[in-house]
Amino acid sequence: MQQQPLNTVEVTVQSNRRDFRRTLCAIYQRKIAWLRVAGAVAALAGVLALCSELPVVAGICCIGVVTAWTYRWWRVELEVRRLPPSTYGPTTFRISEDGVEMETAASRRLVRWVAIYDVVVTPHAFFFPAPGHLGIVLHRRTLSESDTSAVEAAIRRHREARAARRQRTRQ
């Protein structure tokens, strides 16, 4: 970790498939909660079809149940397998007054604080979501205690600044 001027925090991490699986599971868990309900409805329809002696309909409902209840697993696996090899290389994150910047050997991306609607902190990662795309994800696994506390302090400063801006606009 390097402390740079203007309250910039810089950390370099190397993510692996497990990190991306955890991240995608957390994302899909929120997005597809309705599939559990759809699976339960398909199961109920399958039981009713079986009781009505409609084995073809019951079989189709069974396929729907399996698909709905395993979607989170196989969808995540497909997404992780599609990631390019450069994804697993060293990634440098800079958190500054401008926003959150992610730099790899292949690309560089900056998401400004005004575009980040809320920072989500989980035991496994820091999510910096932005409208229109995934945003930036900083995995915690390879962060030291000092890196983690510096990132948390930067997030706290951002939240305080955003609250102060909101307070000024209300007055």
N, C-alpha and C positions, 0 to 999 in steps of 0.2 A: 504494500500500500504506500502511496505517496501523497502527502498533503501538499497541495499546490495553492498558490495564491487565490484569492476570491472564494474561499471556502469550497474548493473543488476536491472531491474525493475520487481517487483513481484506484481501481482494483483489477487484477487480471486473474481470470479463472479458466479452468478447462473442464467443460461439461462432458458427460457421457450419456449413453442411451438411457440409463436408469433415471438420470435427472430429467430428461425430456419426457419419459414415460410419466413420472410423477407430475410434472407440469401439465401435460395434456390431460391426465386423469382429473386433475383439479379443475381444469377448464371445462372438460366435457361433463363432469359431474354436475356443474351448474347449468349447462346448456341443455342437457337431455334428461332432466328429471322426469319429464313427461313420458319417457319411454317405459319407465317402470309401470306407470298406470296403463299404458297401451298394452304391455305384456300381460298384465292382470286381466284386462278386458278380453284379450285374445284367448287367454287360458279359460276364462268363463265361457266364451263362445265355443271353444273346442269341446268343453265338457257337455254343453247343451247339444252340440251337434252329434257327439258320440251317443248321448242319451236318445237322440232322435233317430239313431241308426243312419247317420250320414258320415261314413268313415272318411270320405275324400275331404269334406269340409273340415272334419276334425283334424286330419293330417295337415291341411293348409294352416289351420289355426296353431297347431303344434310348431310348425316352422316359424310362424310369426312370433310365438312366445320365445323360442330359442334365439331368434334374431334380435328381438327387443331386449332381452335380458343379457345378451352377450355383446351388444353393440358397443358399449363403452370399452370393452377389452379389445375387440378386433379393430375398431376404428382407430384407437390409439396405436396399435401395432402397425397399421397401414401408414399412419402419419409419421411414426418414428422411422420406419424403413425408407420413407421418401426423402428424408433429410439428406442433403449432400454431405460428403465427407468433410468439407471445410467447416461444418457446424461443430465438429468435435475438436477443433483446434483451439489454441489459446484465444480468449476473447477479453478485450479490455473494456471496462465500463468506467465512464467518467460522469460523476454526478456534480453538477455545478449550478450556478445561478441561472444559466440558460435553460437547462433541462437535463435529461439523461441521454448520454451518448454511448453507443455500442460500436466497437471497432473490432473487426476480424481481419484476417489476411485478405479476404475476398471483398469486404464491403465496410462501409461506415454509415451509421444512421444516428440521427439526433431527433429525439422527441422532446419538444419544448414543454415546460411546465404548464402552460396555458392549455395544451392539448391533453394533458394527463388529468383525467377526471377524479381519480382516487388511487392511492397506492395501497395495494393489498399485500400484507405481510403474512406469510405462512411459515411453518417450521422448516420448510424445504426451500423456499424462494421468496424473492421480492418481485412482485408484479407491478409494472408501470403501464397500465392499460391506456390506450388512446383510441378514440373513435375511428372506425374504418379499418383497423388492422389489429393484430395481436398486441402490439406494444412491445415492451422490452421486458425480458425475464432475466433476473440475476439469481442464479442458483447459489444456495448458501453452503453447500457441502464442502467446498474448498476454501471458504473464507475463514480467516483467523478471527479471534475475539476482537482484536483492535479494528479489523476491517468491518466486521459486523456492527460494532458500536459506531464507527464513523459513518457507515451507510444509514444506520438508524437515526443518527444525529442530523444528517442531511435531509432525510425524509421529514423529521420533526420540524426543521427550519422551514421547509417547503410548506408544510401544513400550517404553521404559525403565520407565514407570510400570506398564504391564501386566506386564512381567517381574518387577518388584518385588512386585506383588500376588500373582502366582503363587508366588513364592518364600516369601512370608509364609504363604500357605495350605498350603504343603507342610510347613512347620515345625511 
